Amino acid sequence: MSTTIAAYQLAPRIGDLAGNRERLVAAVRQAAAAGADLLVLPELATSGYVFASAAEARELAEPVDGPTAQLLAGVCRETGLTVVYGFPEAAGEVVFNAAAVVDGSGVLAAYRKAHLWGDEPDWSGAGDERPPVVQTAFGRLGLAVCYDLEFPEWVRLAATDVDVLCVPTNWPASARPPGERPIETANALVAGALNRVFVVAADRVGTERGVPWVGGSVIGGPDGYSLAIARPGDTEQLLVATVDLAQARDKRVGDRNDRVADRRGELYRRAGADDR
Amino acid sequence: MSTTIAAYQLAPRIGDLAGNRERLVAAVRQAAAAGADLLVLPELATSGYVFASAAEARELAEPVDGPTAQLLAGVCRETGLTVVYGFPEAAGEVVFNAAAVVDGSGVLAAYRKAHLWGDEPDWSGAGDERPPVVQTAFGRLGLAVCYDLEFPEWVRLAATDVDVLCVPTNWPASARPPGERPIETANALVAGALNRVFVVAADRVGTERGVPWVGGSVIGGPDGYSLAIARPGDTEQLLVATVDLAQARDKRVGDRNDRVADRRGELYRRAGADDR
């Protein structure tokens, strides 16, 4: 059975909730036209990223089942898509850097980023809950947000019992040697290989309040090779790959190995893997 | 202070202990001529990899301080190098897929591969000890052997408190899309980035008893980008990079983040990271 998975690399405008929601709806419609079953959108796609203050983040935050979820659920009802997107979550007095999964029935799950980057501690709480396994009509989704993906212990948890690891992200651009993929993109592909899952990382583009973004979106297979990758440059774009998600249920590598069964959890514990 | 780190990608001949030892000595001399302080050699470099039987592995095995260690220690005394190499270790009745670190003073440390690949369980015991931190005159070395590197929990342990992660390896060639690096090479680079250490992976080339090897040797920096990478094709070659190992002592990324301090070990434990 084939499933079409997609990422939309776009440029939200900081503070423009209404405009950004329109951009997200347009992206969902474009993905639907391309035949997608699943669309992943960037981190903080409703609000933009570079908040001037905690107050600004709070003003732009909404509850998990807020206006964006309701709007996207409506478009999902029309189009049949399942959508993953990042947004600032209002949870009482606290704001989290969160991601939600929405389909035509409403919000299926939400997740709060556990590894905070840069100035995020100034406006966001850190998530304390393991990423959920999200059951959908076509397969099981896992969630990680941006810097979470750089902690392979966490990626292991996020990727356990899922077919597609969905990664809303905002990767700041940094220097790299000519001809090299951004290390963040390379890491996303490797994360797929080491867990034998599909990975859909939706990055953003644009420069926001002086921060340039790398535009490193990628869809990777369970063998770690790219199925669709963003064209270089500061370009909004849709990435699409049609895949057999059942491949992610087979953790074998080579004739006698298995990415899950070959783990030596007891040895990791005894050696103190998580003692700091 | 600059340090020159090197990998020699070579093709041992299965069963030819004397010839392979000569090849290793020649590689050390070539690395010395290139100014290397550290040379990493492939997995099972003394023996070849594809044993026909456990008996053959046992015949080719030697103790940690056996003839190869003594031979290489002599060349290290002459040249000032420190050498890491893989060999089948004879330990009583058991054989291990091991790596040793040797300098002019003799054997500094040894390590037994903990994650066995393919038919290795038919001839090798699995290591049960955390990789050592090996103090040398120029820096601290960590060890992992081949498939070990595909378990990031283990890599985290191997890379803790080290400057260079040394990886003797034998990566079998497998299909990959045109233009892509072998996923094993990409993974080695990402392992360096996620732990902010240098990585030296010495792969082998040649086809042995029907198994072709990929020749994916690489030296990577703590930012995850390649400093030296094997030319494609079935080619023996020396890779060399002159680096400042102190970079691996600085775990910061961006202005406010740190690859070690940002880990959430307690959360990983609570979420059951190593429960299977």
Interface residues (C-beta under 8 A of the other chain):
Chain A: A114 H115 W117 G118 D119 P121 A126 D128 R130 Y147 E150 F151 P152 E153 W154 V155 R156 L157 P172 R176 P177 E180 I183 A186 N187 L189 V190 A193 L194 D223 G224 Y225 S226 G254 D255 R256 N257 R259 V260 D262 R263 R264 G265 E266 L267 Y268 R269 A271 G272 A273 D274 D275 R276
Chain B: A114 H115 W117 G118 D119 P121 A126 D128 R130 Y147 E150 F151 P152 E153 W154 V155 R156 L157 P172 R176 P177 E180 I183 A186 N187 L189 V190 A193 L194 D223 G224 Y225 S226 G254 D255 R256 N257 R259 V260 D262 R263 R264 G265 E266 L267 Y268 R269 A271 G272 A273 D274 D275 R276
